[in-house]
Amino acid sequence: MKCKNCGNTFKGNFCNYCGQKSNVQRINAANLLYELSAGLFNLNKGFFYTMIKLSIAPGGSIKEYLIGKRKYFFKPIGYFFVITTLYILVTTFSPVNNLLVTDIINGFIQGFTESVKFSENGISSVNSLSVWISNNYAYLILLLIPVISISSFLCFRKEEENYTEHIVLNLYITAQQTIFYIVFTILAWGTKKEDVIGFALLLSIGYRLYTYFGFFKKIKKTSIVFRLVLYYFVTYILIGLLFSITLIGLNL
């Protein structure tokens, strides 16, 4: 048997060179949920290894994880929650206003409620939803990961990755993008210039493109750029539909 992590040939349940399990399976919904329940906050040396790999060569690193080289990687859901927890801690103490998904969605909600006649109970429910969104960034983004994964899966549907593997891809990308917001929130706090946070948004877009270049190596870069634009368009439509349906339901 050949180890998927290091390439060593061995017999048994574990590689005698690196120690990885022999029965490493392709990412699917079942083992992704297992990771959530078994190792959500199991911090170890793999966390910083994963952070470095995702900073230097994100596309290739995520590809390696999906094909089975997982021994040294921090699990995607655990990594996502650790990074978003750090973000929450920073923004809790920072007086800086952040230009994140929560602000965009709350702006959408406000515009939607102004264009639609809501009942009194509906307005109260919408206000509660806005408060929850503002106070639960990590849970909101986690809930949106399946939505944005639909977008990336559709835009790259002819590739070999399945939908669940796109969830892993987007968990790692989103976590790493959140680091940009952490850094620029601290910079804005220190310099007292809130507009510098806007650079985090540009870096996030550039990072996703850079990750796609390394992940989808068989596709021409011009095609990847086009699909990235399509990805953001589809994501915007899907999230808009999701929250429109939610808001209509709250008004019933």
C-alpha positions as CSV (number, residue, x, y, z in Angstrom):
1,M,0.0,0.0,0.0
2,K,1.2,3.5,-0.9
3,C,0.8,6.3,1.6
4,K,-1.2,9.2,0.2
5,N,0.7,11.7,2.4
6,C,4.4,10.9,1.9
7,G,4.4,8.2,-0.9
8,N,6.0,5.5,1.3
9,T,5.1,1.9,0.6
10,F,3.9,0.0,3.7
11,K,1.6,-2.6,5.1
12,G,-1.0,-2.2,7.9
13,N,-3.3,0.5,9.2
14,F,-0.7,3.3,9.5
15,C,2.2,4.4,7.5
16,N,5.5,3.4,9.2
17,Y,7.2,6.6,8.0
18,C,4.8,9.5,8.6
19,G,2.1,7.8,10.7
20,Q,-0.9,8.7,8.5
21,K,-3.9,6.3,8.4
22,S,-4.0,3.9,5.4
23,N,-7.8,4.3,4.9
24,V,-7.8,8.0,3.9
25,Q,-11.0,8.4,1.9
26,R,-12.2,11.0,-0.5
27,I,-13.9,14.0,1.1
28,N,-17.7,13.5,1.4
29,A,-20.5,14.8,3.5
30,A,-20.2,11.9,6.1
31,N,-16.5,12.4,7.0
32,L,-16.8,16.2,6.8
33,L,-19.5,16.0,9.5
34,Y,-17.3,13.6,11.5
35,E,-14.5,16.2,11.5
36,L,-17.0,18.7,12.9
37,S,-17.9,16.5,15.8
38,A,-14.5,14.9,16.5
39,G,-12.0,17.6,16.2
40,L,-13.5,21.1,16.0
41,F,-11.2,22.8,18.5
42,N,-8.4,20.2,18.7
43,L,-5.5,22.7,18.3
44,N,-2.1,21.2,17.5
45,K,1.0,22.0,15.5
46,G,-1.0,21.5,12.3
47,F,-2.8,24.8,12.7
48,F,0.3,26.9,12.0
49,Y,1.5,24.5,9.3
50,T,-1.9,24.9,7.6
51,M,-1.8,28.7,8.0
52,I,1.7,28.9,6.4
53,K,0.8,26.5,3.5
54,L,-2.5,28.4,2.8
55,S,-0.5,31.7,2.8
56,I,2.2,30.6,0.4
57,A,0.6,28.0,-1.9
58,P,-3.1,27.8,-1.1
59,G,-4.4,26.1,-4.2
60,G,-1.8,23.4,-4.3
61,S,-2.1,22.8,-0.5
62,I,-5.9,22.4,-0.6
63,K,-5.5,20.1,-3.6
64,E,-3.0,18.0,-1.6
65,Y,-5.4,17.8,1.3
66,L,-8.2,16.6,-0.9
67,I,-6.1,13.8,-2.5
68,G,-5.1,12.5,0.9
69,K,-2.1,14.3,2.2
70,R,-3.8,15.3,5.5
71,K,-1.6,14.3,8.4
72,Y,-0.1,17.7,8.9
73,F,-3.1,19.8,8.0
74,F,-5.5,21.3,10.5
75,K,-9.1,20.1,9.7
76,P,-11.0,22.7,7.5
77,I,-14.0,23.3,9.9
78,G,-11.8,23.5,13.0
79,Y,-9.4,25.9,11.1
80,F,-12.4,28.0,10.0
81,F,-13.8,28.3,13.6
82,V,-10.4,29.2,15.1
83,I,-9.8,32.0,12.6
84,T,-13.3,33.4,12.9
85,T,-13.1,33.3,16.7
86,L,-9.9,35.4,16.5
87,Y,-11.8,37.8,14.3
88,I,-14.7,38.1,16.7
89,L,-12.2,38.8,19.6
90,V,-10.5,41.5,17.6
91,T,-13.6,43.2,16.4
92,T,-15.2,43.0,19.9
93,F,-12.6,45.3,21.3
94,S,-12.0,47.3,18.2
95,P,-14.0,50.6,17.7
96,V,-13.5,50.3,14.0
97,N,-16.5,49.7,11.7
98,N,-15.9,46.6,9.5
99,L,-16.9,46.3,5.8
100,L,-17.7,42.6,6.0
101,V,-20.5,40.3,4.8
102,T,-22.6,41.2,7.8
103,D,-22.7,44.8,6.8
104,I,-23.5,44.0,3.2
105,I,-26.3,41.6,4.2
106,N,-27.8,44.0,6.7
107,G,-27.7,46.7,4.0
108,F,-29.6,44.3,1.7
109,I,-32.1,43.6,4.5
110,Q,-32.7,47.3,5.1
111,G,-33.2,48.0,1.4
112,F,-35.6,45.0,1.1
113,T,-37.7,46.1,4.0
114,E,-38.0,49.6,2.6
115,S,-39.2,48.3,-0.7
116,V,-41.7,45.8,0.7
117,K,-44.6,46.6,3.1
118,F,-43.9,44.7,6.2
119,S,-46.4,43.9,9.0
120,E,-45.5,45.1,12.6
121,N,-44.6,41.5,13.6
122,G,-42.6,41.2,10.4
123,I,-40.6,44.3,11.1
124,S,-39.8,43.0,14.6
125,S,-38.7,39.7,13.2
126,V,-36.5,41.4,10.6
127,N,-34.9,43.6,13.3
128,S,-34.1,40.5,15.4
129,L,-32.6,38.8,12.3
130,S,-30.4,41.9,11.7
131,V,-29.2,41.8,15.3
132,W,-28.4,38.1,15.1
133,I,-26.5,38.6,11.9
134,S,-24.4,41.4,13.4
135,N,-23.6,39.3,16.5
136,N,-22.9,35.9,14.9
137,Y,-20.4,36.4,12.1
138,A,-18.9,32.9,12.4
139,Y,-22.2,31.1,12.3
140,L,-23.5,33.3,9.5
141,I,-20.5,32.6,7.3
142,L,-20.6,28.9,8.1
143,L,-24.3,28.9,7.0
144,L,-23.3,30.6,3.8
145,I,-20.4,28.3,3.0
146,P,-22.8,25.7,1.4
147,V,-24.3,28.5,-0.7
148,I,-21.0,29.9,-2.0
149,S,-19.9,26.3,-2.6
150,I,-22.9,25.8,-4.9
151,S,-21.5,28.8,-6.9
152,S,-18.0,27.5,-7.1
153,F,-19.2,24.0,-7.9
154,L,-21.4,25.4,-10.7
155,C,-18.7,27.6,-12.2
156,F,-16.2,24.7,-12.2
157,R,-18.7,21.9,-12.6
158,K,-16.7,20.1,-15.4
159,E,-13.7,19.6,-13.0
160,E,-13.1,16.5,-10.9
161,E,-14.1,17.9,-7.5
162,N,-17.4,17.0,-6.0
163,Y,-19.7,19.5,-4.1
164,T,-18.4,18.5,-0.6
165,E,-14.8,19.0,-1.8
166,H,-15.9,22.5,-2.8
167,I,-17.1,23.1,0.7
168,V,-13.6,22.2,2.0
169,L,-12.1,24.5,-0.6
170,N,-14.3,27.4,0.5
171,L,-13.8,26.8,4.2
172,Y,-10.1,27.2,3.8
173,I,-10.4,30.2,1.5
174,T,-12.9,32.0,3.7
175,A,-10.8,31.4,6.8
176,Q,-7.7,32.8,5.2
177,Q,-9.6,35.8,3.8
178,T,-10.8,36.5,7.4
179,I,-7.2,36.8,8.4
180,F,-6.9,39.8,6.1
181,Y,-9.8,41.5,7.9
182,I,-8.2,40.7,11.2
183,V,-4.9,42.3,10.2
184,F,-6.5,45.4,8.6
185,T,-8.9,45.9,11.5
186,I,-5.9,46.0,13.8
187,L,-4.1,48.4,11.4
188,A,-7.2,50.6,11.1
189,W,-7.5,50.6,14.9
190,G,-3.9,51.6,15.3
191,T,-3.8,54.3,12.6
192,K,-7.4,55.4,13.2
193,K,-8.1,55.2,9.5
194,E,-11.1,53.0,8.9
195,D,-10.8,53.2,5.1
196,V,-7.8,50.9,5.1
197,I,-10.1,47.9,5.8
198,G,-11.2,48.3,2.1
199,F,-7.9,46.8,1.1
200,A,-8.8,43.6,2.9
201,L,-11.7,43.2,0.5
202,L,-9.4,43.6,-2.5
203,L,-6.9,41.2,-1.0
204,S,-9.7,38.7,-0.4
205,I,-10.7,38.8,-4.1
206,G,-7.1,38.5,-5.2
207,Y,-6.5,35.6,-2.8
208,R,-9.4,33.6,-4.1
209,L,-8.1,34.2,-7.7
210,Y,-4.6,33.1,-6.6
211,T,-6.0,30.0,-4.9
212,Y,-8.0,29.1,-8.0
213,F,-4.8,29.5,-10.2
214,G,-3.0,26.9,-8.0
215,F,-6.1,24.6,-7.5
216,F,-7.4,24.4,-11.1
217,K,-4.1,24.1,-12.9
218,K,-5.7,22.4,-15.9
219,I,-7.7,25.5,-16.8
220,K,-6.4,28.5,-18.6
221,K,-5.9,31.5,-16.4
222,T,-8.1,33.7,-18.5
223,S,-10.9,31.2,-18.1
224,I,-10.4,31.1,-14.3
225,V,-10.7,34.9,-14.2
226,F,-13.9,34.8,-16.1
227,R,-15.2,32.0,-13.9
228,L,-14.3,34.0,-10.8
229,V,-16.4,36.9,-12.0
230,L,-19.2,34.5,-12.7
231,Y,-18.7,33.0,-9.2
232,Y,-19.3,36.3,-7.5
233,F,-22.3,37.1,-9.7
234,V,-23.9,33.7,-8.9
235,T,-23.1,34.0,-5.2
236,Y,-24.7,37.4,-5.1
237,I,-27.9,36.1,-6.8
238,L,-28.1,33.0,-4.5
239,I,-27.5,34.9,-1.3
240,G,-30.1,37.5,-2.4
241,L,-32.6,34.8,-3.1
242,L,-31.9,33.1,0.2
243,F,-32.5,36.2,2.3
244,S,-35.4,37.4,0.2
245,I,-37.2,34.1,0.9
246,T,-36.2,34.4,4.6
247,L,-37.5,38.0,4.8
248,I,-40.8,37.1,3.0
249,G,-41.2,34.2,5.4
250,L,-40.7,36.5,8.4
251,N,-43.4,38.8,7.1
252,L,-46.1,36.1,6.7
